[in-house]
Each structure stands twice: as C-alpha cells, then as structure tokens.
C-alpha cells in the first residue's frame, strides 16, 4: 500500500522533486534501486532516470569497503545502516567461511568481526586473514561482548588490530 501512496503522490511536481532529492542524497543504494524499480514499473521512467544518473556518478566514486562478519542478522543490519550513514561501503557476512572466500578474491579495506560465531570464531577468522594480509595491509576490528583477558590475548595474538565492545555506536 505504501508504494501505491508513493506513486499516487508523484502527480505533484513538488513531491517528485522532494523524492528525487531524498533518494539521491540520503537513501541507501539498496533503497534507491528498489524505488528505481517501482518508478519504472509505474511508468515514471523520467523520474527514475534522475536517480540513475546520480547513482552512476556516486557509484564511480570509490568508497572505503568494509566487510562485517557476525552470526547475528540484527547486528549485521546495524552495521549496514551505520556504515552507510558515515560513508562506507559495507558487505555483510553471516558466516565466516563465506567471508574468508570473498576476502581471498576481493580484499576489503577493513574487516569487522564478531568473536563468538559457530564453526569458525573471530580469532580463527583473523588467523586465516593474517595468512593472506598483514595488519598494515588489512586492519581487523573485533567487536565483542566478551571481556575475558584470555579472549583479548588470543585475539591480539591472532592479529586483531583493535577490540571494540558491544554494543557500539557509529562514532
């Protein structure tokens, strides 16, 4: 229903301008793509073209690429929203094994990882990353609720660059 309301408001030029401005300046790329599809399906190609032009220009500009690895989908959503807001490109991984395969093919600029995950924990993931890249080449930031000294020592021995406590903020 909300999409029907949106498209019905597009008859007003002021709403079109406001929608294009918002989508171009503040919306996440995934949201822009969704509204591009809605506009085109509703016959508003002229408005969708205004989004595409800006999308193409912005996508050419290189952003810092961050891989976030956490078995919690909720935490991954927090990463996605916050990293986008501060200007980073985020790729999210629920499984460390999948992240490691992508890291081998496509090196990010920074990795955020949880400590406690099933099958492969953050320490093991960091060890495997360090087989590929040094701390200087690829910082690994471990975000965890754990405060045990043993866990911290194991993380730093594995090659973690920084430990951050959960919960965290964009700052």
N, C-alpha and C positions, 0 to 999 in steps of 0.2 A: 504494500500500500504506500509506503514512503516513497518508492520510486515513481508511482503514479502521481503523487502530490508534487514531487520534484519536477516531473515533466510537464505537469499542468501549469506550473509557475513560469515555465520558460517562455510563455507568450509575452511576458513583460521584459522589455529591454533592460531595465534596472536589475532584475533578478538574474538575467543572463550574465551581465557584467559582474555582479557580485559572485555568482557561482564560478565563473572562469577565474576571477581573481583568487578566490579561496582555494580552488583546486590547484592552481598554478603555484601559489605562494606557501600554502600551509599543509596541504594534504599529502599523506604518504603516497609514494608511487603506486602501491597496490590499489589504493582508493582511486587515484587518478585513472588507472587502467579500467577499473570497474565502471566509473562514470563515463569514460570514453565509450565503452561498450554500450551502456544504457543510452547515451545520446545518439549513437549511430543506429541502434535498433529502433529508436523512436523517431528517426528521420531528421535529427538535428546534426547532420554532418558538419555544417558550417561552424557550429559551436565546438564540436569535438575536434575540428581541425585547429582551433585556437589552443586547445590543450596539447595536441600532438606536437605543434611547433615548439612550445615551451618544454615539453617532455624531452624532445630530441636534443635541444640545446643543453638542458640540465644534465641529461644522461652522458653527454660528451665530457662534462666537467668531472675530473677524477676525484672521487671521494675516498677517504680512508676506509678500507674494507676490514670489517671485524667479523670474526667467526665466534659465535656464542654457543657453548655446549652445555646443556643442562637437561636432565631427565624430566624436569617439571615443565609442562607446556605453559603453565601460568607464568613462570619465571621467564621463559623464552618470549612471551608476549610483552613482558615488562622491558626486556632487552630491546625488542624490536621498536617499541614506542619511544623509549628514551634515547636510544642511539640515533634514531631518525631525527628526533627533535634537536639534537645537538650537532647534526650534520654528517653523521657517519652512515656508511652502507653496511647493513648487517645481514649476515647469512646465519640461519639458525639450525642447530642440530640437536635432536633429542637423543641420538645415540653416538657415543664417542667413536665407534668404529667407522661410521659413515663420515664423521668429521675428519678423521685421520685420512681416509681415502681422498677426500676433497683437498685437504692440506697438501698431500703429496702431489696432486695435479695442479692446484691453483693456490699459491701461497697468499694468505691474508696479511694485513699489516699488524694485526693484534689478535690474540685469542683470549676470550674469557671462558673459563671452565669451572664447573662445579667440582667439589672434591668427591662427594659420595654419589656414585652412579652405579647401576648394576652392570655386570660383565667387565667393564673397564672403568676404573675410577680416574679422577683427575690427575693423580700422581702418575699412574701408568700412562695416561694420555700424554702428559708432559714429557715423560721419559722418551716416548716414541717420537714426539715432536723434536726433542733435542737430538735425536739421531739424524734428523734432517736439517735442522736450523739451530744456530747458536742463539743465546739470549739477545745479542745485539741485532741479529737478523730478524727475529720474531719474538716479541715480548709475549709472555703468557701470564695472564692475571687470573689467579684462582679466587673465586668468590664462594665463601662457605659459612655455615653456621657453626662449624667446629672451632673450638678454642684450645684443644689439647696441644700441648707443646710437641708431642710426638708427631702429630699430623703436620704441624707447621714445619718441623725439621725435615720430615720426609718430603714435603712439598718443595722446600728450598733446595734440598739435595737433588731432587729430580730436575730442577732447573726453572722453577717458577720465578717470575720476575717480581711480582707483588702479590700479597694476600689481602683481600678485602672482605670485611664481614658482611653477611646478610643480616637484615635487609639493607639494601643500598639505594641511593638516590642518583639522579642524573649527575649531580655535582661530583 
